[in-house]
Each structure stands twice: as C-alpha cells, then as structure tokens.
Amino acid sequence: MSVAVEQTRAAAARRVAPARSAAELRAAAPPRPAATWTKRAFDVGLSGVGLLLSWPLWCLIALAIWVDDGRPIFFSQDRVGLRGQVFRAWKFRSMIADAERRVGPMQARANDERVTTAGRWLRATALDELPQLWNIFRGDMSFVGPRALRPGEIEVHGDGRPQRLEDVPGFHGRCQVRPGLTGLAQIFAPRDLPRHQKFRYDRVYITRQSFGLDLRLIALSFWITFRGTWETRGRKY
C-alpha cells in the first residue's frame, strides 16, 4: 500500500469540519479544466477498452445468472450524478427478482437472504458492477469518485429517526464531481458504516483528488476484486 493512499485514508478516518452550506459549495471554484479533461479522457479510454475486452466475461456472467435464478439478467436504478443530475445505473442482477418489492428498499446485510448464489460471487468480486463501464463511457460516472446514491434515499438512524441523505451535510459537495465505480469510501470505509458517515471519506477525496491518487485507488480495487473481498466486513485488501 502506497504512503499517499494510506495518508489519505488516515485523513478520512479523522473527524472533519462540518460541510459548508449549499450556497458556499455552489460558489466554490470548479476543478481545473486540465485535470477535468485528463480524468474524463482516462475514463473514456479505459472504459472503452474494458467494454471491448470484457464481452466474454459478460456472456459467462449472464449464463451463470440465468442458470442460477433465471431472468432478468440486468438490474437498473436511478442514481444521482454530477450536479444532481439523475441517470440510470446498470448492474448484473445479484439479488432475487423484485427484491425491493418484497421487503422494501434496504441496504444489503451480511448473509442477506435476498442475494442469489451467483450473486454472492458477483458481489464479492464486484463483477456485478461491470455494466457500469457503459455508464462511465457515457459520462454518467467516473472510475473514481463518491458512490452513486439513489435520489430521495433515506437512512434510518440508530434511534429510529429517518433522514434523507440529501439533507446530510456534505451531500451537495459530493455532487460536484461524478460518482465513481470505486473510491475512498468504497475501499476504506467499514462495510456496515452508515452511508451518511461515509460522506467524510468523499469530502477528503474531493479536496485531495489527483490523477495519481485515482491510479492508486484503481489498482487497489483490481487487487480487491482478484481476492474477492469486496463484501468483507473488515479490511478488504
């Protein structure tokens, strides 16, 4: 693990100051154009190559899902993207069909009975998110950034009090960049940490983002996929 990534992880784990108001965030200076174009060009190039080279894997995954639990093969949801724009995110289906219709919207838990047999392998390796290469190629997402959240998503606190994630300090700041397939929160935050607490990882990434950091996080993500430890409740790498 590189020193730079470890230092960034340590910064995310520490308490951070409350997020600025939405007005202040809108007034904040945008990322440098050169950095933005470099990141976008990298996303287009790598996702394009990934789409071309991974088609045999798509066929194998589709076959595994069909044999295990039938159709549909794909699953899609609305997600919040850059500057609050809503887009359709695609994944290979890893849960039973109509999972939310049966039990309501709920974040996956350890040993979740909604996850299929093939889905457990897909989620452990993050291969269920392979179709999001298309979202990256289109410009809905980036390889690295905050996790894409659902519009109107609600999280229930330990005291039973519901709260919209849009109302959590830091939400508007994370919308100033494209959501990512991987990122600081996805790699370093404990699996069961409430999502509103993961925003501090996102704020650290937004303030420290660089092409070098993105490359390190992508490399680390490949290693976690190789090990099949994305669903691990402890350290993933």
Secondary structure, DSSP 4 states (H G I P E B T S, - for coil): --HHHHHHHHHHHS--PPPPPHHHHHHSPPPPHHHHHHHHHHHHHHHHHHHHHSHHHHHHHHHHHHHHH-S--EEEEEEE-GGG-EEEEEEE--B-TTHHHHH-S----TT-TTB-HHHHHHHHHTGGGTTHHHHHHHTS-EEESSPPPPTT-EEE-TTS-EEEGGGSTTHHHHTTS--EEE-HHHHHS-TTS-HHHHHHHHHHHHHH--HHHHHHHHHHHHHHHHHT-TT-SS---
